Each structure stands twice: as structure tokens, then as C-alpha cells.
Amino acid sequence: MATQKKSKSSKFLTVPTRPIPVDRDRSVAGLLEKMEGAGFGAKQLAEAHRIWLDMLDDNSTIYLCGSGNLIPSGMRRLLAYVIKNRFVDVIVMSGTVLFHDIHETLGRNHYQAHPSMSDEELEASEITRIGDMLANQEEYHEADEWIGSVINQLEQGRAYSVREFLHLLGRELAEIAHEDGLLTAAFKSRVPVFCPDILASEFSVGIARARFEKKIQFNFDITQDTLEMMQIANRTRNSGIITLGSVCSQKMVNMAEVSSYITRTNPRGHKYAVSITTDSVPLDIRTPSFAGSHTQIFGKLLRGATTAYVPSDPSIALPMLITALSQTAAKYMKGRKRPNFSFSGKDLGVDIP
């Protein structure tokens, strides 16, 4: 057999891709392991699974950020699962995600649409179209009314942080919910939930309705949310971030790094980062190269951070990723030292072992 001559490229061309085989392995984790030998989105999804396990094993504080139509697309149970099992530690979700979560946790549904349904017919029937999903407008109004009923029970004359308000909503929902959603799972698991755009989402309608109909004077103290995010970031030794949907959802976490100068601390950056998005991202950003413009997609990273950019709709990637975690994460959770949070009035206590 002829000896293969080494070329200048040989030091780089050392790990060939491995075509994914067809077999009868019904384990999703097993499939992702096979996908590690492929390329593009397949490899990145497999690496996202591996990175999530590494975060758990490394006792990292894990931020889960999300936006868009995660709940209508069927992701509520998956998100509740990772929260209840403490695969994540801090939630940062858009107001749209949280409003849809309340809607479903109240026992309502989202429905599949069909291309033959015209917008005119849907509007006449008081149906809201969300892509290829539908919702009953009257039921959305009921969610608005429920939000107002919770506000009506709160102490008047003081401002609430958004995080505190969401914790109280989770508490009230947990009393009546037949099945957990994101907010109820977070309340039961003592996981803080932040929302950077609550007033730019459907969530604000219920708050405005309470003010308009019941003359309830309700205000937010948004500086408290910023201070709490700073506190979490300052006390965290290692952190990881998982972003679902638009990268805009992680900006609140990024601000905790930007504001570190207030406390005269050096921002450490994330040791791990996973982004699952359909946002168009240039190649030099989405590849795990520290020299690239990585902050645009992952936020601030530690040098040598491990990253995965998954170019996929979260409704495609999440079912595979979280099902795989349900099969693989148990051994990493046994010795995990996770952050502990205490909820006392407006103050969030943070204890990171």
C-alpha cells in the first residue's frame, strides 16, 4: 500500500465527518451522539446537548432566555420540565411568551390553522392568527382579566419589580392550574423569572385593563430587576446561557455585564453558550471562534468558551434536545451545586455555593 504523502493541509484535515447511519436505536440521545460526527445544524444541535450537560456538570448558573411563539408552538411542557428539574437556574422571557403561558396554564388552548382559513373569516369569528396557530380572542381577554384580578389583590401604594410580580402570578396560577406552565414551574422550583419587555407585549393589556376599569394604581420598579440581575451575575462563578428565538431576548442578561462597573467588578462572561434561532447570522459569528463577532449572538464570553449555534426553529430543536436531556442528565444532576434563591417581598436572595 502506497504511503500517503503529508501535505500542508494535513494538520487541519484530521477529523472526517461521519454520515449519520440509519439504525433502530430509539434513543434521542443516541441519535444526537451520532449527529456529533456530521456538520452544520446537525453537529451544532448535538453539541448543544453536550454543552448543556457540561453546564450542569460544572455547577454553572444557567440562564434560559426566550422570545416569540414558544408556547403556541407546543413548547410549554418542555420548558416546564427543564425548570422543574432545575436544568436551568434563571429565566428571562419575553412578555409574549409569558402571556401565552398564562393563557394555556389557565386551561385554554392554541389551535392549528389551515392555509384555507382566510384572515377575514378569522377576524369575523374573533380568532387571532399566530403564524400557523390560532387563539380565541375572548379567551385572551379572560387572561387579561385574570392578570387584573391578581393585581387587585396586591398591596397598593408601592412599586413591584417585574420579577416579584411574575413570582406572585406564578403563585396564584399554581393554586388553580391542572398542569404546570413556565410560571408555575418557576414558582414551585424557586427559580426567578425576569421579563425585559413586559410593557411592549400582550402582557401589558391586562395591566392597563385593571387600571382603566378598576382604577388600580399599579407601578413597576424596573431598577430593582436590574439590581437583581447584577447581583446574580456578580456572585456567579461560572455561567452559561441558552437562547431560544431572537437573540434580543438575552439583552437583559448582557446588561448585567455592562453594569458591572457600578459595583466595580470585572465582567467574567459566559463559559458556555447555546443559541437556537432562525435569525440570519454571518458565518464568522456563529462558528465557535473567539476571534469572531461572537458577542452579537452569544453575549460576552470567557476566552475559550464553548458555544453552539443551532440554525433552527426552537420548536424543531427543543423536543429533541430536551428529550435527550431526560435520558442523559440524571447523573450530572446528582452532585450539582445549583444556585439557591429566596423570595422575601421585593428582595431576591441569592446564594451560590
Summary of the structure (lengths in Angstrom):
residues: 353
radius of gyration: 21.9
end to end distance: 58.7
largest distance: 87.8
contacts: 1102
relative contact order: 0.17
helix: 46%
strand: 17%
